[in-house]
Amino acid sequence: MISAKMLLETTRDLKVLYVEDDEELCLATKGLLELYFEKVDTAINGQLGLEKFREFKEESGAYYDIVMTDINMPVLSGLKMSEEIYKLHDTQSIVILTAHNSAEYLLESISIGIDGFMTKPIDNDQLFKTIFKISQALNDHKMIEFYLHQVEELNEELALKNATLLKKNQELEKSLRMLDTVIGKEEVIHAKPESKHLSCELNRDIQEQISHLIHDDLFELKEILTEIDVCIIEIINNQDNISSENINLLVKHFSRYAAILNYYTFFNNLSLAMSSFSETMREIPLPEDREIVHNIFTFLETFIYVLSKWHDDLSSGDETNLNQFDASIISDMETIINMWTQVYNDDSSEENLDDIFDF
């Protein structure tokens, strides 16, 4: 059963439009929804609902998170209003509430992409299950977008730093060439061979490691990443029963990944960070808060996506791509570990809402 507290944790930042031509029912349901949602606007028919939807976008620059609507209403039906809303925002979450449970209404609702369909009189348990499912999906999407935006900003920052570093290297090389000219050809002949030989040896060693990575280990890294992804999905689908075996398997995969990176000198920092990452997951138990656990593994999914993109860059064999994402990858691991190890305190005021409904 979904408690009021669990529901509030997923809905408190969301904004809702509720469209219902029965004004008494509309007022009562609005009062109920306002206990959970940040903002609840209402309209008494589909045409007014559509106008309210447009006005909200113009005023706030954003769309409602959820639209809830009756089907049979004067002026414009709930289904027709939904079709018009999808023209404005094709990913809008819409829940249909109706006194009709015929297959015709159900099929039409499904065909236009409605997220939820419930019959009236409204069953509180079913209503909040539907709202919880939709709200959780919306929050997951928002969180993933937030973290992807962070990753993009980090990548832009790293690209700028790399460009600055490249420019400084070019300036240094130019200065060294000028210095060689000043010193004179004789001294250059005596001074250069050893350093030039050492530089060639280092470059050859790096090139051999890159070749070994591309032809031998990159495929295995991709396979491990696939196994990690499967493991994370299984955990997300069974969050109520995450076993120690699930976590141990995840730790094993990340440890294997770190061991392969450790073979390459240019991945030393990344290997150490990955080893520490897996060790923390092995030693410290998951938080008890379900929302935090859900966020951890949702962000882990995003982290796997970043690693897969990094693999694509490594496939090119370009030396400049080797450590391009190191800072971003290490930062992502630190974020996940902070979520994993941080202690969250529940707001005691939220617990009072548990007494409002006994689901």
N, C-alpha and C positions, 0 to 999 in steps of 0.2 A: 504494500500500500504506500501511496505517496503522501508524506506528511506536509503540513503547511510550510514548515521550515525548509524542507527540500525544494518545494515549489518556489518559495520566495528567493532562494539562492540563484535560481535560473531566470526569474522574471523581473526582479526589482529594477533593472535598468532599461526595461523594454517599454515601448509605447504602442497603444492599441486603439484601433477604430472599431466600435461596436455599432452595427446597424440593425435596428429592430423597430417595426411599426407599432408594436404593442407598447405604448409609452410607460405603462405601469411596470411591465416586465423589464423594459429597457432600463428604467431607473433602478430597479432592484438589482439587476445583474451588474449594472455599472458600479453600484456600491460594493458589490462582492469583488469585482475585478480590481477596484482601486486599492484593495488591501494588499495586492500583489504586484501590480504594474506601476511604473513611474507615472504614466499618463494614460488616461482613458477618455477618448472623445466619442461622442454618440451622434447618430443621425436616425431619422424616423422613416426614411425610405431610400431606395437605391440611388436616386438622382441626387439627393442631398448628401448621401454617403460619398458619391463620386466627387461632388464639389468639395466636400470636406477633405478628401484625399488629396485633391489638387492644391487646395489652400495650404495644407500642412507642408507639402513639398516646397511651395513658394516661400513660406514663412521661415521654415527651419532648414531648408536645403537638404532634407533627408526624407525618406519614406517611413510610414508606420512599420513597425516590426511585424505586427500581426493585424489582419483584418478579420473580424468575426461578423457574420451576417445571416439574417433570416433569408429564406428563398422567396416566398410569396409576400410581396409588398407593393403598395400603390406606386404609380408613376414609372418605377424601374425595378425589376426583380433583382434578387440577390445574385442570381447567376449572370444576368446581363451586366450588372454592375461589375462583377468579378471579371468578365471578359474585357470590359473597358479598362479596368485597373491593370490587367495583364498587358494591355497595349502600352500603358505608361511605364510599367515596371514588371518585366516578365518573370522575375524570381520572387515576386511578392508571396508571403505566406498567408493563405486564406483558409478560414474554417467556416463551414456551412452549418447553421443550426436551423432545423426545420421540423414541423409537425408531420411532414410527409416522409415515409420511409420506403416509397415505391422504388423499384429497380430503375424506372425511367429517370428519376431525380438523381439517383446514385450514379448511374452511368454517365449522365450529362455532367455531373460534378467532376467525375474522374477524367472525362474527356478534355475538360478545359484546364486541368492541372490542380484542382483543389487539394489542399494538404490534409484536411480533416473533414469528416461528415458525421454529425450527431443529430439524433432525433429529439424533439421536445415532447413532453416536459423534460428539461435538462437533468440528467443524472450527475450529481456533483463529482462522484468518483470518476466517471468517464470524461467529464469536462476537464478536470484537472490532469488526468492522465494525458489527454490530447495536448493541452497547453504545455505540460511539462516536456513532452517529447519534442514539440515544435520549438519551444524556448531553448531547450538544450542544444538542438541542432543550430539555431541562430547564434547562440553564444560560442559554440565550437567554431562556426564559420568566422565570426568576428575575431576570435582569438587567433586563428590561423592567419587571417589577413593582417592582424597586428604584428605577429611574429615574422611573417614574410616581408612586411614593410621594414621591420627592424633589420632583417637580413639584407635587404636591398640597400638600406642606408649604410650598413657596415661595408658592403661590397663597394659602394661608391666611394666611401672614405678610404678603403684600402687601395682602390684604383688610383685615387688622387695621391696617396702616399707613395705608391709604386712609381707613378709618373714623376713625382718630385725626386725620388731616389735615383731613378734612371737619369734624370737631368744632372744630378750631382755627380753621378758616376761618369757621365760624358765629360763634364767639366774637369773632373779629376784626371781622366785619361788625357785630355787636352793639355792640362798643366804638366803632367809627367812627360809628354812628348816634347813640350817646350823646354823642360828641364834637361832632357837627354841632349837636346841640341846645344844648350849652353855648356854642359859638362864637356862635350867634345866626343868625337868618334872613338878615340882610343880608350877612354874610360868606359864608354858604353859597351865596347867589345868585351872588356874584362868583366863588367858588372852584370851584363844581361844574361849570359848563357845559363847560369844556375837557376835564376829566378824564372826565366822563360821555360826551362825544362820542368821546374816544379809546377808551374802553371799548367803546362800541357798535361802533366801526369794527373793533376787534380781534375782537369776538364775531362780527360779520358775516363777517369774513375766515375765521375758523375754520369757521363754518357752511357757507360756500361750498366750502371744502376738503373738509369731510365729505361734502357733497352730491356733489362731483366724485368722491370716493373710492368712494362707494356705487354711483353710476350709471355710472362709466367704468372705474375701475382695479381695483375689487375682483374683478370677473369675471376680469380678466387675471391678478391675483395667484393666484386659485384655479387657473387653467389652468397657470401656471408650477409651482405646487405639485404638480399632477398629473404634469407632465413630470418633476419632480425625483423623485417617488415611483417612477415607472416606471424611471428611471435607476438608482435605488438598488436596486430589486428585481433588475434585470438584473445589477448588480455582485455582489449577494449570491449569485445563482445561478451566477456565473462567477468565484468568488473565486480560483480557481487561475490565471486568465488575465485579470487586470484591466489593461486597456490605458490608455495615456495619453489616448486619445480618450474613454474612459469618464469619466475624471476631468475632462478639459477641458469635456465637455458638462455635467457637474454644476456646475462652476465658472461656466460661462456662464449657467446657469439662476439660480443664486444671485445673480450679478452683475446680471441683469435685475431680479430681485426687489428688490435693494437700490436700483437706479436709480429704480424706481417709488416706493419709500418716500421717497427723497430729495426728491421733489416736494412733500412735505407737511412743514410746519415742525414739527408735533407728533411726527413720526417721525425727527427728526434723529439722536438717539442710536441708535435702532434701525438706521437706514440705515448709519451709520458702522460699527457693530458687524458688520452683515451684509457690508459691503464688505471689512472686515478678515478676516472669516471666509472668504470666497471667495478672497481674495488668498493667505491662508495655505495653503489647499488647492492653489492653483495653483503656489506656489513651493516647497513642501516635499513631498518624495516620501512615499508611504505607508510605515509601518513594515514591516519584513520579517516580523515575527511574524504568522502566520496568525490566531491567536486574537485578537490586538489588532485586526487589520483587520476580522475578523468582528464584534467588539464595537462598533467604530466605526460600521459601517453598520447594525447592529441598532439602536443608539441613534439614528442618523440617522432611522430609520423612526419611532421614538417622537417625535423632534423634529418631524417632519412632521405627526404626529397633533396635537401641541400647536398648531402653526400653523393647522391646519384648524379647531380649536376656536376659536381667536382670530378667524379669518375669520367664523365664525358670530356672534360677539359684535359684530364691526364692522358686520355687516349691519343691526343694530338702529338705527344712527345715533346712539346715545347717547354723548355726549361723555365720560362717566365710564368707558366701555369702551375708549376709544382707547389708553390707555397702561397698562391694567390688567395686561397680561402682559409688559410690556417687560423688567422685571428677570428674570423667569423665562426668557424667550426668549434674552436675552443670556447668562444663566448657562448655559443648555443649549449655546449655541455655544462658550462658553469651555471647557466640559467636553469637548466633541468635539475642539476644537483641542488641549487638553492631552493627550488620548489619541493624537491624530495626531502630535504633536511630541515626546512624551516617549520617552526611551530606556529600554527594558526589558532587564534582564540575566537570562538564563536561569540557573537553579540547576544548577550542574555536577553535583550529586548525582543529579539526575533523568536525566542523560545516561547514567548507568550502567545504567539500566533498558533502554536500547536493546539491550543485549547479551543480555537474557533471552530475547527472541523475535525472530526474523527474519521479519517479515510480508511 
